[in-house]
């Protein structure tokens, strides 16, 4: 029962971070994405229009890792249920944690770049950041690091396994 409650709670938090929590303040005159879901939608809809194939692959992999990091807290709890930490090969948790940390970095960069305007060798930001621009990636990095450490340390994995299950 604890796993279900923890999964549902983390699902709600992750969904709020992606769909509701604005990383920049909305301004009526700007039509720029203010949530991660809007950033993903813009990248998937308009991102590949004038890029070459290498850039599309790079942008696609950054988007996939960002989405992975956004969903990773819930996935991590599901992984602990499917493969208990003390019995699973640690490489699964190490690799999942690394991808989650890279995805959190990709999300942070996407949130910053989504409100930048580039022109003639200079760039500026709208300076309307909210605290969520830091909270969202730090939350994702936290779960990525926990997964990484659980994959490396059997003792930490055992303690975490007792707490989760």
N, C-alpha and C positions, 0 to 999 in steps of 0.2 A: 504494500500500500504506500510505503514511503517513496518508492521509485515512481509511482504514478503521480503522486502529489508533487514531487520534485520536477518531474518531466512537464507536467501541466503548468506549473509556476514558471519554469524556465521558458517554455513555449510562449507564454503570455509576455514575459519580459522581452524576449527576442523579437516577437512580432511588434511590440510597442516601439522598440528601438529601430526597426526597419521601416514600419509604415507610419508611425505617428511622431516620433521624436525628431524635431527639426534640428539640424546641425547649423543652420543659418536662419536668421530672422527673415520672415517673408516681407517683401516690399512690393507694393502694388505695381510699381513701374518696372520691376524686374521679373522676368519669367524664368528664373533659374531654379533647378531642383533644390529642395530644402530637406528632403528625407532620403535615406538610402534607397528606398523603393523607387523614388523618382529618378535618382541617379542611374539605377540599374535599367529602368525603363528607357531613359534617354540613350544610354549606351547601346542597349539591344535594338532600339528603333532607329537611331540615327548615327550610331558610332561607326558603322562599316561603309558608309556611303561613299567616301572619297579616300579610302585607305588601300594600300597594297596588301597582298596576302600575308606577308610577315607581320605587318602591323595588326591585321585582323586576328591572327593567331595569338599574338601577344595580348591584345586587348581582351580577347575571349578568355584566355587563361587567367588574366587578372580579375575579370568579372566572375569567373567560376570560383576562384579562390576566395573572393570577397563574399560571395553567396555562401560558400562553405563555412567561412568564419562567422557569418551571421547566424547560421543554423547550428554551429558546432556545440554550443552548450547542451542543447537537447540531444544531439547526436551522441555526445560524450556519455550522457546518462544512459542512452540506449545501448551504447557499446559496453558499458559496465554490466548491464543486465545480460547482454548476449554473450560476451566474453568476460567473465569475472576477472578483475585486475590481477589477482594473485595466480591465475591459471593461464592467462592469455600470453602469447608471445609479445614481449615488450615493444618490438619494432612497429607493431600496428599503432600503438598509442604514441610512440615517438614520431612517426611519420604524420599521423593525424594532427598532432600538436604543432609540428613544423608548418604544415599547410595552413592551419588556423592562424598562426602568428603572421605568416606571409599574407594571408587574406585580410587580417586586421590592418596591416600596413597598407595594402591595396585600397581598403575602404577609407582609411584616413587620407591617403593621397587623393582618392576620388572626391571625397568631401571638400578638400581644399581646392582642387582644380575646378570643381563644379561652379565655383563663384569667382573665379579669376577671369580677367579679360586680358588678352594678349594683343599687343600691337606695337610695331616698330621697335622691337628689341626690349620692350619693357612690359612689365605685368603689374597688375595691382589687384588687390582683393577688396571685396565690399566691406570688410571689417564688421560684419554682422553676425559673427560666430556666437553660438550658444554653448553652454557647458557640455552639451551632448557631443560636440565635435571631439572632445577628449574622453568622455565617459564611454561612448560606444566602442571605440577601439581598445580602450583599457579593459573593458569587460571581456571582449573577445580574446585579447592577449592573455588575460588571467586564465581562462579555460584552456587555451593552447599550452601555456606553461605547465598547468596542472597535469595535462595529458602527457606532456613530454617528461616531466619528473616521474609520473606514475609508470611510464614505460621504462625508465632508467633505474628506478629504485624499487626493489621488491618490498621493502619495509613500508615505504610511503604508499605503495599500491595496496598492501594489506590493510593499512589504516583507513585509506580512502574507501576500500571495498566494504569495510565494517560500517562506515558512516553512511554510504549510499544505500546499501542493501539491508 
